[in-house]
Amino acid sequence: MTTTAGHGATMVSERAFVKIATEVAAADDRLAEKPRVAASVSGTVAAVRLGIAVRYPAPVRQVAAEARERLMSRVCDLTGIAVENVDVDVRLVSEPRSGYGDSPHGS
């Protein structure tokens, strides 16, 4: 994965690309945990599979769409690699309500 800019070239490994994409995807307070990212990079083009856990009652469609757009835009800005496809797998996570006791079983 090489991008050229001006006089030289910048190499971005697939591992580094995945780490950058993971950090970009994690920039959303509506996620319950760190996103899972897998990528296939060929030259200056990438396809990404993103797994996110969305906190209930966040709007799932909106969170997924914004994650997709953020990845396509921001990762390209940071790496020079165009993200042409992002498949998003979403899991909805309900968080315990406050005031329901401290026990893991809600006693």
KOLGU-4560 file (N, C-alpha, C; in nm, 3 decimals, padded with zeros to 5 digits):
<recs>
<n_xx: 00.083 n_yy: -00.116 n_zz: 00.000 ca_xx: 00.000 ca_yy: 00.000 ca_zz: 00.000 c_xx: 00.088 c_yy: 00.123 c_zz: 00.000 mol: A seq: 1 type: MET>
<n_xx: 00.099 n_yy: 00.185 n_zz: -00.114 ca_xx: 00.183 ca_yy: 00.300 ca_zz: -00.129 c_xx: 00.100 c_yy: 00.416 c_zz: -00.179 mol: A seq: 2 type: THR>
<n_xx: 00.122 n_yy: 00.532 n_zz: -00.119 ca_xx: 00.060 ca_yy: 00.652 ca_zz: -00.172 c_xx: 00.171 c_yy: 00.750 c_zz: -00.202 mol: A seq: 3 type: THR>
<n_xx: 00.157 n_yy: 00.821 n_zz: -00.311 ca_xx: 00.259 ca_yy: 00.918 ca_zz: -00.346 c_xx: 00.205 c_yy: 01.058 c_zz: -00.323 mol: A seq: 4 type: THR>
<n_xx: 00.291 n_yy: 01.141 n_zz: -00.269 ca_xx: 00.255 ca_yy: 01.280 ca_zz: -00.244 c_xx: 00.380 c_yy: 01.363 c_zz: -00.263 mol: A seq: 5 type: ALA>
<n_xx: 00.385 n_yy: 01.437 n_zz: -00.368 ca_xx: 00.501 ca_yy: 01.522 ca_zz: -00.390 c_xx: 00.624 c_yy: 01.443 c_zz: -00.427 mol: A seq: 6 type: GLY>
<n_xx: 00.728 n_yy: 01.453 n_zz: -00.346 ca_xx: 00.858 ca_yy: 01.397 ca_zz: -00.378 c_xx: 00.876 c_yy: 01.251 c_zz: -00.337 mol: A seq: 7 type: HIS>
<n_xx: 00.802 n_yy: 01.203 n_zz: -00.244 ca_xx: 00.825 ca_yy: 01.067 ca_zz: -00.194 c_xx: 00.699 c_yy: 00.984 c_zz: -00.193 mol: A seq: 8 type: GLY>
<n_xx: 00.712 n_yy: 00.870 n_zz: -00.130 ca_xx: 00.599 ca_yy: 00.778 ca_zz: -00.119 c_xx: 00.584 c_yy: 00.738 c_zz: 00.028 mol: A seq: 9 type: ALA>
<n_xx: 00.461 n_yy: 00.715 n_zz: 00.068 ca_xx: 00.432 ca_yy: 00.673 ca_zz: 00.204 c_xx: 00.376 c_yy: 00.532 c_zz: 00.199 mol: A seq: 10 type: THR>
<n_xx: 00.433 n_yy: 00.444 n_zz: 00.278 ca_xx: 00.385 ca_yy: 00.305 ca_zz: 00.285 c_xx: 00.296 c_yy: 00.290 c_zz: 00.408 mol: A seq: 11 type: MET>
<n_xx: 00.179 n_yy: 00.232 n_zz: 00.390 ca_xx: 00.088 ca_yy: 00.204 ca_zz: 00.500 c_xx: 00.060 c_yy: 00.055 c_zz: 00.496 mol: A seq: 12 type: VAL>
<n_xx: 00.103 n_yy: -00.016 n_zz: 00.600 ca_xx: 00.078 ca_yy: -00.159 ca_zz: 00.604 c_xx: -00.070 c_yy: -00.186 c_zz: 00.630 mol: A seq: 13 type: SER>
<n_xx: -00.115 n_yy: -00.306 n_zz: 00.596 ca_xx: -00.255 ca_yy: -00.340 ca_zz: 00.620 c_xx: -00.285 c_yy: -00.338 c_zz: 00.770 mol: A seq: 14 type: GLU>
<n_xx: -00.189 n_yy: -00.382 n_zz: 00.850 ca_xx: -00.206 ca_yy: -00.380 ca_zz: 00.996 c_xx: -00.225 c_yy: -00.237 c_zz: 01.047 mol: A seq: 15 type: ARG>
<n_xx: -00.141 n_yy: -00.145 n_zz: 00.998 ca_xx: -00.154 ca_yy: -00.004 ca_zz: 01.038 c_xx: -00.287 c_yy: 00.053 c_zz: 00.990 mol: A seq: 16 type: ALA>
<n_xx: -00.327 n_yy: 00.017 n_zz: 00.869 ca_xx: -00.454 ca_yy: 00.063 ca_zz: 00.815 c_xx: -00.569 c_yy: 00.021 c_zz: 00.906 mol: A seq: 17 type: PHE>
<n_xx: -00.568 n_yy: -00.105 n_zz: 00.949 ca_xx: -00.674 ca_yy: -00.157 ca_zz: 01.036 c_xx: -00.674 c_yy: -00.082 c_zz: 01.170 mol: A seq: 18 type: VAL>
<n_xx: -00.558 n_yy: -00.055 n_zz: 01.226 ca_xx: -00.551 ca_yy: 00.018 ca_zz: 01.353 c_xx: -00.606 c_yy: 00.159 c_zz: 01.338 mol: A seq: 19 type: LYS>
<n_xx: -00.570 n_yy: 00.226 n_zz: 01.229 ca_xx: -00.621 ca_yy: 00.361 ca_zz: 01.205 c_xx: -00.773 c_yy: 00.358 c_zz: 01.187 mol: A seq: 20 type: ILE>
<n_xx: -00.822 n_yy: 00.264 n_zz: 01.108 ca_xx: -00.967 ca_yy: 00.251 ca_zz: 01.084 c_xx: -01.041 c_yy: 00.222 c_zz: 01.215 mol: A seq: 21 type: ALA>
<n_xx: -00.982 n_yy: 00.141 n_zz: 01.301 ca_xx: -01.044 ca_yy: 00.109 ca_zz: 01.430 c_xx: -01.057 c_yy: 00.234 c_zz: 01.516 mol: A seq: 22 type: THR>
<n_xx: -00.952 n_yy: 00.314 n_zz: 01.522 ca_xx: -00.957 ca_yy: 00.437 ca_zz: 01.601 c_xx: -01.059 c_yy: 00.537 c_zz: 01.544 mol: A seq: 23 type: GLU>
<n_xx: -01.065 n_yy: 00.547 n_zz: 01.414 ca_xx: -01.163 ca_yy: 00.637 ca_zz: 01.350 c_xx: -01.305 c_yy: 00.590 c_zz: 01.382 mol: A seq: 24 type: VAL>
<n_xx: -01.329 n_yy: 00.461 n_zz: 01.371 ca_xx: -01.463 ca_yy: 00.406 ca_zz: 01.399 c_xx: -01.501 c_yy: 00.421 c_zz: 01.545 mol: A seq: 25 type: ALA>
<n_xx: -01.403 n_yy: 00.416 n_zz: 01.634 ca_xx: -01.431 ca_yy: 00.423 ca_zz: 01.779 c_xx: -01.471 c_yy: 00.562 c_zz: 01.826 mol: A seq: 26 type: ALA>
<n_xx: -01.458 n_yy: 00.662 n_zz: 01.740 ca_xx: -01.488 ca_yy: 00.800 ca_zz: 01.779 c_xx: -01.637 c_yy: 00.828 c_zz: 01.780 mol: A seq: 27 type: ALA>
<n_xx: -01.712 n_yy: 00.748 n_zz: 01.854 ca_xx: -01.857 ca_yy: 00.766 ca_zz: 01.864 c_xx: -01.901 c_yy: 00.720 c_zz: 02.002 mol: A seq: 28 type: ASP>
<n_xx: -01.955 n_yy: 00.812 n_zz: 02.080 ca_xx: -01.997 ca_yy: 00.781 ca_zz: 02.217 c_xx: -02.116 c_yy: 00.687 c_zz: 02.224 mol: A seq: 29 type: ASP>
<n_xx: -02.182 n_yy: 00.663 n_zz: 02.112 ca_xx: -02.298 ca_yy: 00.575 ca_zz: 02.111 c_xx: -02.260 c_yy: 00.428 c_zz: 02.099 mol: A seq: 30 type: ARG>
<n_xx: -02.130 n_yy: 00.400 n_zz: 02.088 ca_xx: -02.084 ca_yy: 00.261 ca_zz: 02.081 c_xx: -02.057 c_yy: 00.208 c_zz: 02.220 mol: A seq: 31 type: LEU>
<n_xx: -02.091 n_yy: 00.083 n_zz: 02.242 ca_xx: -02.076 ca_yy: 00.021 ca_zz: 02.373 c_xx: -01.937 c_yy: -00.038 c_zz: 02.394 mol: A seq: 32 type: ALA>
<n_xx: -01.864 n_yy: -00.063 n_zz: 02.287 ca_xx: -01.731 ca_yy: -00.122 ca_zz: 02.297 c_xx: -01.649 c_yy: -00.088 c_zz: 02.174 mol: A seq: 33 type: GLU>
<n_xx: -01.522 n_yy: -00.124 n_zz: 02.178 ca_xx: -01.432 ca_yy: -00.096 ca_zz: 02.067 c_xx: -01.479 c_yy: -00.170 c_zz: 01.942 mol: A seq: 34 type: LYS>
<n_xx: -01.485 n_yy: -00.102 n_zz: 01.828 ca_xx: -01.529 ca_yy: -00.166 ca_zz: 01.704 c_xx: -01.430 c_yy: -00.274 c_zz: 01.658 mol: A seq: 35 type: PRO>
<n_xx: -01.482 n_yy: -00.368 n_zz: 01.580 ca_xx: -01.397 ca_yy: -00.470 ca_zz: 01.517 c_xx: -01.383 c_yy: -00.431 c_zz: 01.370 mol: A seq: 36 type: ARG>
<n_xx: -01.260 n_yy: -00.430 n_zz: 01.320 ca_xx: -01.235 ca_yy: -00.390 ca_zz: 01.182 c_xx: -01.151 c_yy: -00.495 c_zz: 01.113 mol: A seq: 37 type: VAL>
<n_xx: -01.192 n_yy: -00.531 n_zz: 00.993 ca_xx: -01.113 ca_yy: -00.615 ca_zz: 00.904 c_xx: -01.108 c_yy: -00.542 c_zz: 00.771 mol: A seq: 38 type: ALA>
<n_xx: -00.994 n_yy: -00.550 n_zz: 00.703 ca_xx: -00.980 ca_yy: -00.477 ca_zz: 00.578 c_xx: -00.905 c_yy: -00.558 c_zz: 00.475 mol: A seq: 39 type: ALA>
<n_xx: -00.939 n_yy: -00.532 n_zz: 00.351 ca_xx: -00.867 ca_yy: -00.587 ca_zz: 00.238 c_xx: -00.818 c_yy: -00.467 c_zz: 00.159 mol: A seq: 40 type: SER>
<n_xx: -00.685 n_yy: -00.452 n_zz: 00.154 ca_xx: -00.626 ca_yy: -00.336 ca_zz: 00.088 c_xx: -00.551 c_yy: -00.383 c_zz: -00.036 mol: A seq: 41 type: VAL>
<n_xx: -00.577 n_yy: -00.316 n_zz: -00.146 ca_xx: -00.509 ca_yy: -00.347 ca_zz: -00.272 c_xx: -00.461 c_yy: -00.215 c_zz: -00.331 mol: A seq: 42 type: SER>
<n_xx: -00.332 n_yy: -00.190 n_zz: -00.318 ca_xx: -00.276 ca_yy: -00.063 ca_zz: -00.367 c_xx: -00.330 c_yy: 00.053 c_zz: -00.289 mol: A seq: 43 type: GLY>
<n_xx: -00.403 n_yy: 00.141 n_zz: -00.355 ca_xx: -00.457 ca_yy: 00.260 ca_zz: -00.288 c_xx: -00.608 c_yy: 00.252 c_zz: -00.268 mol: A seq: 44 type: THR>
<n_xx: -00.662 n_yy: 00.129 n_zz: -00.268 ca_xx: -00.806 ca_yy: 00.107 ca_zz: -00.251 c_xx: -00.828 c_yy: 00.001 c_zz: -00.144 mol: A seq: 45 type: VAL>
<n_xx: -00.932 n_yy: 00.022 n_zz: -00.062 ca_xx: -00.961 ca_yy: -00.074 ca_zz: 00.045 c_xx: -01.110 c_yy: -00.103 c_zz: 00.054 mol: A seq: 46 type: ALA>
<n_xx: -01.139 n_yy: -00.222 n_zz: 00.105 ca_xx: -01.275 ca_yy: -00.261 ca_zz: 00.143 c_xx: -01.267 c_yy: -00.296 c_zz: 00.291 mol: A seq: 47 type: ALA>
<n_xx: -01.365 n_yy: -00.250 n_zz: 00.367 ca_xx: -01.362 ca_yy: -00.266 ca_zz: 00.513 c_xx: -01.488 c_yy: -00.337 c_zz: 00.560 mol: A seq: 48 type: VAL>
<n_xx: -01.470 n_yy: -00.426 n_zz: 00.658 ca_xx: -01.582 ca_yy: -00.486 ca_zz: 00.729 c_xx: -01.573 c_yy: -00.434 c_zz: 00.872 mol: A seq: 49 type: ARG>
<n_xx: -01.680 n_yy: -00.369 n_zz: 00.917 ca_xx: -01.684 ca_yy: -00.303 ca_zz: 01.046 c_xx: -01.791 c_yy: -00.367 c_zz: 01.134 mol: A seq: 50 type: LEU>
<n_xx: -01.753 n_yy: -00.407 n_zz: 01.254 ca_xx: -01.848 ca_yy: -00.461 ca_zz: 01.351 c_xx: -01.861 c_yy: -00.364 c_zz: 01.467 mol: A seq: 51 type: GLY>
<n_xx: -01.983 n_yy: -00.317 n_zz: 01.492 ca_xx: -02.005 ca_yy: -00.222 ca_zz: 01.600 c_xx: -02.116 c_yy: -00.270 c_zz: 01.693 mol: A seq: 52 type: ILE>
<n_xx: -02.102 n_yy: -00.233 n_zz: 01.821 ca_xx: -02.205 ca_yy: -00.260 ca_zz: 01.922 c_xx: -02.265 c_yy: -00.125 c_zz: 01.959 mol: A seq: 53 type: ALA>
<n_xx: -02.389 n_yy: -00.103 n_zz: 01.922 ca_xx: -02.457 ca_yy: 00.024 ca_zz: 01.943 c_xx: -02.537 c_yy: 00.018 c_zz: 02.072 mol: A seq: 54 type: VAL>
<n_xx: -02.521 n_yy: 00.122 n_zz: 02.155 ca_xx: -02.597 ca_yy: 00.130 ca_zz: 02.280 c_xx: -02.743 c_yy: 00.164 c_zz: 02.251 mol: A seq: 55 type: ARG>
<n_xx: -02.834 n_yy: 00.085 n_zz: 02.309 ca_xx: -02.975 ca_yy: 00.115 ca_zz: 02.302 c_xx: -03.000 c_yy: 00.240 c_zz: 02.386 mol: A seq: 56 type: TYR>
<n_xx: -03.077 n_yy: 00.336 n_zz: 02.346 ca_xx: -03.169 ca_yy: 00.345 ca_zz: 02.233 c_xx: -03.117 c_yy: 00.428 c_zz: 02.116 mol: A seq: 57 type: PRO>
<n_xx: -02.988 n_yy: 00.429 n_zz: 02.093 ca_xx: -02.932 ca_yy: 00.508 ca_zz: 01.981 c_xx: -02.993 c_yy: 00.463 c_zz: 01.848 mol: A seq: 58 type: ALA>
<n_xx: -03.009 n_yy: 00.555 n_zz: 01.755 ca_xx: -03.068 ca_yy: 00.521 ca_zz: 01.625 c_xx: -02.969 c_yy: 00.439 c_zz: 01.541 mol: A seq: 59 type: PRO>
<n_xx: -02.992 n_yy: 00.310 n_zz: 01.532 ca_xx: -02.898 ca_yy: 00.216 ca_zz: 01.472 c_xx: -02.862 c_yy: 00.254 c_zz: 01.328 mol: A seq: 60 type: VAL>
<n_xx: -02.961 n_yy: 00.283 n_zz: 01.247 ca_xx: -02.935 ca_yy: 00.319 ca_zz: 01.107 c_xx: -02.844 c_yy: 00.442 c_zz: 01.097 mol: A seq: 61 type: ARG>
<n_xx: -02.873 n_yy: 00.541 n_zz: 01.179 ca_xx: -02.795 ca_yy: 00.665 ca_zz: 01.177 c_xx: -02.652 c_yy: 00.640 c_zz: 01.222 mol: A seq: 62 type: GLN>
<n_xx: -02.634 n_yy: 00.564 n_zz: 01.330 ca_xx: -02.501 ca_yy: 00.534 ca_zz: 01.381 c_xx: -02.420 c_yy: 00.459 c_zz: 01.275 mol: A seq: 63 type: VAL>
<n_xx: -02.481 n_yy: 00.360 n_zz: 01.212 ca_xx: -02.412 ca_yy: 00.281 ca_zz: 01.109 c_xx: -02.376 c_yy: 00.366 c_zz: 00.988 mol: A seq: 64 type: ALA>
<n_xx: -02.468 n_yy: 00.450 n_zz: 00.944 ca_xx: -02.442 ca_yy: 00.536 ca_zz: 00.828 c_xx: -02.330 c_yy: 00.636 c_zz: 00.857 mol: A seq: 65 type: ALA>
<n_xx: -02.333 n_yy: 00.694 n_zz: 00.976 ca_xx: -02.229 ca_yy: 00.790 ca_zz: 01.013 c_xx: -02.093 c_yy: 00.722 c_zz: 01.027 mol: A seq: 66 type: GLU>
<n_xx: -02.091 n_yy: 00.600 n_zz: 01.081 ca_xx: -01.966 ca_yy: 00.525 ca_zz: 01.092 c_xx: -01.909 c_yy: 00.496 c_zz: 00.954 mol: A seq: 67 type: ALA>
<n_xx: -01.994 n_yy: 00.456 n_zz: 00.863 ca_xx: -01.952 ca_yy: 00.427 ca_zz: 00.725 c_xx: -01.892 c_yy: 00.552 c_zz: 00.660 mol: A seq: 68 type: ARG>
<n_xx: -01.963 n_yy: 00.663 n_zz: 00.669 ca_xx: -01.916 ca_yy: 00.788 ca_zz: 00.608 c_xx: -01.786 c_yy: 00.837 c_zz: 00.672 mol: A seq: 69 type: GLU>
<n_xx: -01.778 n_yy: 00.829 n_zz: 00.805 ca_xx: -01.657 ca_yy: 00.872 ca_zz: 00.876 c_xx: -01.537 c_yy: 00.788 c_zz: 00.833 mol: A seq: 70 type: ARG>
<n_xx: -01.557 n_yy: 00.656 n_zz: 00.823 ca_xx: -01.448 ca_yy: 00.569 ca_zz: 00.779 c_xx: -01.403 c_yy: 00.604 c_zz: 00.637 mol: A seq: 71 type: LEU>
<n_xx: -01.498 n_yy: 00.619 n_zz: 00.547 ca_xx: -01.464 ca_yy: 00.645 ca_zz: 00.407 c_xx: -01.388 c_yy: 00.777 c_zz: 00.392 mol: A seq: 72 type: MET>
<n_xx: -01.427 n_yy: 00.876 n_zz: 00.467 ca_xx: -01.367 ca_yy: 01.008 ca_zz: 00.455 c_xx: -01.237 c_yy: 01.021 c_zz: 00.534 mol: A seq: 73 type: SER>
<n_xx: -01.246 n_yy: 00.995 n_zz: 00.663 ca_xx: -01.132 ca_yy: 01.022 ca_zz: 00.753 c_xx: -01.014 c_yy: 00.928 c_zz: 00.728 mol: A seq: 74 type: ARG>
<n_xx: -01.040 n_yy: 00.800 n_zz: 00.705 ca_xx: -00.931 ca_yy: 00.705 ca_zz: 00.683 c_xx: -00.857 c_yy: 00.740 c_zz: 00.554 mol: A seq: 75 type: VAL>
<n_xx: -00.928 n_yy: 00.783 n_zz: 00.452 ca_xx: -00.864 ca_yy: 00.825 ca_zz: 00.328 c_xx: -00.776 c_yy: 00.949 c_zz: 00.354 mol: A seq: 76 type: CYS>
<n_xx: -00.828 n_yy: 01.044 n_zz: 00.432 ca_xx: -00.749 ca_yy: 01.163 ca_zz: 00.466 c_xx: -00.621 c_yy: 01.126 c_zz: 00.538 mol: A seq: 77 type: ASP>
<n_xx: -00.628 n_yy: 01.029 n_zz: 00.629 ca_xx: -00.513 ca_yy: 00.992 ca_zz: 00.711 c_xx: -00.413 c_yy: 00.901 c_zz: 00.640 mol: A seq: 78 type: LEU>
<n_xx: -00.461 n_yy: 00.816 n_zz: 00.550 ca_xx: -00.373 ca_yy: 00.716 ca_zz: 00.490 c_xx: -00.349 c_yy: 00.734 c_zz: 00.341 mol: A seq: 79 type: THR>
<n_xx: -00.436 n_yy: 00.807 n_zz: 00.273 ca_xx: -00.427 ca_yy: 00.818 ca_zz: 00.128 c_xx: -00.487 c_yy: 00.698 c_zz: 00.057 mol: A seq: 80 type: GLY>
<n_xx: -00.545 n_yy: 00.606 n_zz: 00.132 ca_xx: -00.607 ca_yy: 00.486 ca_zz: 00.075 c_xx: -00.758 c_yy: 00.509 c_zz: 00.069 mol: A seq: 81 type: ILE>
<n_xx: -00.814 n_yy: 00.499 n_zz: -00.050 ca_xx: -00.958 ca_yy: 00.522 ca_zz: -00.068 c_xx: -01.036 c_yy: 00.401 c_zz: -00.019 mol: A seq: 82 type: ALA>
<n_xx: -01.127 n_yy: 00.425 n_zz: 00.073 ca_xx: -01.214 ca_yy: 00.318 ca_zz: 00.123 c_xx: -01.338 c_yy: 00.319 c_zz: 00.034 mol: A seq: 83 type: VAL>
<n_xx: -01.346 n_yy: 00.220 n_zz: -00.054 ca_xx: -01.455 ca_yy: 00.217 ca_zz: -00.150 c_xx: -01.578 c_yy: 00.142 c_zz: -00.102 mol: A seq: 84 type: GLU>
<n_xx: -01.562 n_yy: 00.057 n_zz: -00.002 ca_xx: -01.675 ca_yy: -00.021 ca_zz: 00.047 c_xx: -01.660 c_yy: -00.044 c_zz: 00.197 mol: A seq: 85 type: ASN>
<n_xx: -01.769 n_yy: -00.023 n_zz: 00.270 ca_xx: -01.771 ca_yy: -00.052 ca_zz: 00.413 c_xx: -01.897 c_yy: -00.133 c_zz: 00.442 mol: A seq: 86 type: VAL>
<n_xx: -01.880 n_yy: -00.258 n_zz: 00.482 ca_xx: -01.991 ca_yy: -00.341 ca_zz: 00.527 c_xx: -01.997 c_yy: -00.328 c_zz: 00.678 mol: A seq: 87 type: ASP>
<n_xx: -02.114 n_yy: -00.294 n_zz: 00.731 ca_xx: -02.129 ca_yy: -00.271 ca_zz: 00.874 c_xx: -02.217 c_yy: -00.379 c_zz: 00.935 mol: A seq: 88 type: VAL>
<n_xx: -02.163 n_yy: -00.450 n_zz: 01.035 ca_xx: -02.239 ca_yy: -00.546 ca_zz: 01.115 c_xx: -02.270 c_yy: -00.477 c_zz: 01.247 mol: A seq: 89 type: ASP>
<n_xx: -02.398 n_yy: -00.475 n_zz: 01.284 ca_xx: -02.440 ca_yy: -00.403 ca_zz: 01.403 c_xx: -02.499 c_yy: -00.499 c_zz: 01.505 mol: A seq: 90 type: VAL>
<n_xx: -02.460 n_yy: -00.479 n_zz: 01.629 ca_xx: -02.518 ca_yy: -00.551 ca_zz: 01.742 c_xx: -02.573 c_yy: -00.445 c_zz: 01.836 mol: A seq: 91 type: ARG>
<n_xx: -02.697 n_yy: -00.461 n_zz: 01.878 ca_xx: -02.760 ca_yy: -00.366 ca_zz: 01.969 c_xx: -02.737 c_yy: -00.412 c_zz: 02.112 mol: A seq: 92 type: LEU>
<n_xx: -02.689 n_yy: -00.321 n_zz: 02.198 ca_xx: -02.655 ca_yy: -00.355 ca_zz: 02.335 c_xx: -02.738 c_yy: -00.269 c_zz: 02.428 mol: A seq: 93 type: VAL>
<n_xx: -02.811 n_yy: -00.335 n_zz: 02.519 ca_xx: -02.885 ca_yy: -00.258 ca_zz: 02.619 c_xx: -02.799 c_yy: -00.247 c_zz: 02.743 mol: A seq: 94 type: SER>
<n_xx: -02.795 n_yy: -00.129 n_zz: 02.798 ca_xx: -02.716 ca_yy: -00.105 ca_zz: 02.918 c_xx: -02.810 c_yy: -00.109 c_zz: 03.038 mol: A seq: 95 type: GLU>
<n_xx: -02.762 n_yy: -00.160 n_zz: 03.149 ca_xx: -02.849 ca_yy: -00.165 ca_zz: 03.267 c_xx: -02.892 c_yy: -00.025 c_zz: 03.311 mol: A seq: 96 type: PRO>
<n_xx: -03.014 n_yy: -00.016 n_zz: 03.357 ca_xx: -03.065 ca_yy: 00.112 ca_zz: 03.405 c_xx: -03.002 c_yy: 00.145 c_zz: 03.539 mol: A seq: 97 type: ARG>
<n_xx: -02.979 n_yy: 00.272 n_zz: 03.564 ca_xx: -02.921 ca_yy: 00.312 ca_zz: 03.691 c_xx: -03.025 c_yy: 00.294 c_zz: 03.801 mol: A seq: 98 type: SER>
<n_xx: -02.978 n_yy: 00.264 n_zz: 03.921 ca_xx: -03.067 ca_yy: 00.250 ca_zz: 04.035 c_xx: -03.124 c_yy: 00.108 c_zz: 04.050 mol: A seq: 99 type: GLY>
<n_xx: -03.075 n_yy: 00.010 n_zz: 03.976 ca_xx: -03.125 ca_yy: -00.126 ca_zz: 03.983 c_xx: -03.034 c_yy: -00.216 c_zz: 04.064 mol: A seq: 100 type: TYR>
<n_xx: -02.966 n_yy: -00.163 n_zz: 04.161 ca_xx: -02.880 ca_yy: -00.246 ca_zz: 04.245 c_xx: -02.744 c_yy: -00.267 c_zz: 04.181 mol: A seq: 101 type: GLY>
<n_xx: -02.651 n_yy: -00.308 n_zz: 04.264 ca_xx: -02.514 ca_yy: -00.327 ca_zz: 04.218 c_xx: -02.482 c_yy: -00.470 c_zz: 04.181 mol: A seq: 102 type: ASP>
<n_xx: -02.572 n_yy: -00.560 n_zz: 04.210 ca_xx: -02.549 ca_yy: -00.701 ca_zz: 04.183 c_xx: -02.555 c_yy: -00.728 c_zz: 04.033 mol: A seq: 103 type: SER>
<n_xx: -02.469 n_yy: -00.816 n_zz: 03.981 ca_xx: -02.475 ca_yy: -00.848 ca_zz: 03.839 c_xx: -02.606 c_yy: -00.915 c_zz: 03.799 mol: A seq: 104 type: PRO>
<n_xx: -02.681 n_yy: -00.964 n_zz: 03.896 ca_xx: -02.809 ca_yy: -01.030 ca_zz: 03.866 c_xx: -02.929 c_yy: -00.941 c_zz: 03.893 mol: A seq: 105 type: HIS>
<n_xx: -02.902 n_yy: -00.813 n_zz: 03.929 ca_xx: -03.010 ca_yy: -00.716 ca_zz: 03.948 c_xx: -03.099 c_yy: -00.746 c_zz: 04.066 mol: A seq: 106 type: GLY>
<n_xx: -03.048 n_yy: -00.804 n_zz: 04.174 ca_xx: -03.131 ca_yy: -00.839 ca_zz: 04.288 c_xx: -03.180 c_yy: -00.722 c_zz: 04.365 mol: A seq: 107 type: SER>
</recs>
